[in-house]
């Protein structure tokens, strides 16, 4: 198989596509695809945001953020939250989202998302054009009746190279399935 050189970009895809909520005094939402699990004990997640983004300043100011996992059926709202600035518009109102507030930090979270992760900033790291916020998970909220699987959540992902959103609605195996029957 012949290989060609790709552009110096992150070819690690798909990426989770999440709605990051922040701003205790003026709740805001932004779409983030540069995010991921950083540690399991204690649980920590990371989000990378450019300093010129409105949400960046809110997270620095309050020291908290929420990671809200949207479904593939929320692609329009995710795109709205990624293309408009909270400086100019109330994204909760525009998208018809209902805020609720984290019990430990008071960070706004999105009721319509099946999973909400309340985080306290533990560290920040300046990385080129992005700041990595390391968030310690202080609480997780899951909508009643939601099955905690790909089929139950139908999470949204992002393909950075093409700019496409995609759903992940089908599991193709589970941890250790390759070892069964050996």
C-alpha positions as CSV (number, residue, x, y, z in Angstrom):
1,X,0.0,0.0,0.0
2,X,1.5,3.3,-1.1
3,X,1.5,6.3,1.3
4,X,1.5,10.0,0.7
5,X,2.4,12.8,3.0
6,X,-0.6,14.5,4.7
7,X,-0.8,18.1,5.8
8,X,0.6,18.8,9.3
9,X,-2.8,18.7,11.0
10,X,-4.4,16.5,13.6
11,X,-5.5,13.4,11.7
12,X,-6.7,11.8,14.9
13,X,-10.4,11.6,14.1
14,X,-13.3,11.5,14.6
15,X,-13.2,13.7,17.7
16,X,-15.9,13.9,20.3
17,X,-18.1,16.9,19.6
18,X,-19.3,18.5,22.9
19,X,-21.0,21.6,24.1
20,X,-18.9,23.3,26.7
21,X,-20.9,25.5,29.1
22,X,-19.5,28.2,31.3
23,X,-20.2,31.6,32.7
24,X,-21.9,31.7,36.1
25,X,-23.2,35.2,35.7
26,X,-24.0,35.1,32.0
27,X,-24.3,31.4,30.9
28,X,-22.7,30.6,27.6
29,X,-22.2,27.6,25.4
30,X,-19.5,26.8,22.8
31,X,-18.9,23.8,20.6
32,X,-15.5,22.1,21.3
33,X,-14.1,19.2,19.3
34,X,-10.6,19.4,20.9
35,X,-11.5,17.4,24.0
36,X,-10.9,14.1,25.7
37,X,-10.4,12.0,28.7
38,X,-7.1,12.7,30.4
39,X,-7.2,10.6,33.6
40,X,-9.5,8.0,35.2
41,X,-8.5,8.4,38.9
42,X,-9.3,11.1,39.7
43,X,-11.4,11.5,36.6
44,X,-10.2,14.4,34.4
45,X,-11.1,15.7,31.0
46,X,-9.3,18.2,28.8
47,X,-10.7,20.9,26.5
48,X,-8.6,23.1,24.2
49,X,-9.9,26.6,23.5
50,X,-8.3,29.6,21.7
51,X,-7.7,32.6,24.0
52,X,-9.7,35.0,21.8
53,X,-12.9,33.0,22.3
54,X,-15.5,34.5,24.7
55,X,-15.8,31.2,26.7
56,X,-12.0,31.2,27.3
57,X,-12.3,34.3,29.5
58,X,-15.3,33.0,31.3
59,X,-13.6,29.7,32.2
60,X,-10.4,31.6,33.4
61,X,-12.6,33.9,35.5
62,X,-14.8,31.3,37.2
63,X,-12.4,28.3,37.1
64,X,-15.2,25.9,36.1
65,X,-16.8,24.5,33.0
66,X,-19.3,21.9,31.9
67,X,-19.0,19.3,29.2
68,X,-22.4,18.4,27.8
69,X,-22.6,15.4,25.4
70,X,-25.0,16.1,22.6
71,X,-26.8,13.5,20.4
72,X,-26.5,13.4,16.6
73,X,-30.0,14.8,16.5
74,X,-28.6,18.0,18.0
75,X,-26.2,18.7,15.1
76,X,-28.0,22.0,14.2
77,X,-27.7,23.4,17.7
78,X,-24.1,22.2,18.0
79,X,-23.3,24.0,14.8
80,X,-25.1,27.2,16.0
81,X,-23.0,27.1,19.2
82,X,-19.8,26.7,17.2
83,X,-20.5,29.5,14.7
84,X,-21.9,32.3,16.8
85,X,-20.3,34.2,19.7
86,X,-21.7,34.4,23.2
87,X,-20.6,38.0,23.2
88,X,-23.4,38.7,20.7
89,X,-26.2,36.2,21.4
90,X,-27.7,34.1,24.2
91,X,-27.1,30.6,22.9
92,X,-29.3,28.9,25.6
93,X,-32.2,31.0,24.3
94,X,-31.4,30.7,20.6
95,X,-31.1,26.9,20.8
96,X,-34.0,26.4,23.1
97,X,-31.8,24.8,25.8
98,X,-32.7,24.7,29.4
99,X,-29.9,25.5,31.9
100,X,-29.5,23.8,35.2
101,X,-26.6,24.4,37.5
102,X,-24.0,22.1,38.9
103,X,-24.4,21.3,42.5
104,X,-20.7,21.7,43.3
105,X,-19.6,24.6,41.2
106,X,-22.7,26.4,40.0
107,X,-21.6,26.0,36.4
108,X,-24.5,26.1,33.9
109,X,-25.3,22.7,32.2
110,X,-27.6,21.8,29.4
111,X,-30.7,19.8,30.4
112,X,-31.3,18.5,26.9
113,X,-28.0,16.7,26.6
114,X,-28.1,13.2,27.9
115,X,-24.8,13.5,29.8
116,X,-23.4,16.5,31.6
117,X,-20.0,16.6,33.3
118,X,-19.4,19.3,35.9
119,X,-15.7,20.2,36.1
120,X,-13.4,22.4,38.1
121,X,-10.3,23.7,36.4
122,X,-7.3,22.0,37.9
123,X,-4.6,23.2,35.5
124,X,-4.1,25.2,32.3
125,X,-1.4,24.8,29.7
126,X,-0.7,27.2,26.9
127,X,-0.2,25.2,23.7
128,X,0.4,27.2,20.6
129,X,-2.9,28.8,19.5
130,X,-4.9,26.9,22.2
131,X,-5.1,26.8,25.9
132,X,-5.6,23.3,27.4
133,X,-7.9,23.4,30.4
134,X,-7.6,20.3,32.5
135,X,-10.9,19.8,34.3
136,X,-11.3,17.6,37.4
137,X,-14.7,15.9,37.1
138,X,-16.7,16.8,40.3
139,X,-20.1,15.4,39.2
140,X,-21.7,13.6,36.3
141,X,-25.4,13.9,35.5
142,X,-27.2,11.4,33.3
143,X,-30.8,11.7,32.0
144,X,-33.1,9.1,33.5
145,X,-33.8,6.3,31.0
146,X,-30.7,6.9,28.9
147,X,-28.7,3.7,28.2
148,X,-25.0,4.4,28.7
149,X,-23.9,3.0,25.4
150,X,-23.3,4.2,21.9
151,X,-26.8,3.1,20.9
152,X,-28.4,4.8,23.9
153,X,-26.6,8.1,23.5
154,X,-26.0,8.3,19.8
155,X,-23.2,10.8,20.4
156,X,-22.1,13.4,17.9
157,X,-18.5,13.5,16.6
158,X,-16.6,15.8,14.3
159,X,-14.3,15.1,11.4
160,X,-11.8,18.0,11.4
161,X,-10.3,17.3,8.0
162,X,-13.6,17.6,6.2
163,X,-15.6,19.8,8.7
164,X,-18.3,17.1,8.9
165,X,-20.5,16.1,11.9
166,X,-21.3,12.4,12.2
167,X,-23.3,10.2,14.6
168,X,-21.9,7.1,16.4
169,X,-25.0,5.0,16.7
170,X,-23.7,1.5,16.3
171,X,-21.3,-0.4,18.5
172,X,-19.0,-2.9,16.7
173,X,-17.6,-4.7,19.7
174,X,-16.9,-4.4,23.4
175,X,-13.8,-4.4,25.5
176,X,-12.2,-7.8,25.5
177,X,-14.4,-9.3,22.7
178,X,-11.3,-10.3,20.7
179,X,-10.2,-12.6,23.5
180,X,-13.4,-14.5,23.9
181,X,-13.2,-18.1,22.7
182,X,-9.4,-18.3,22.9
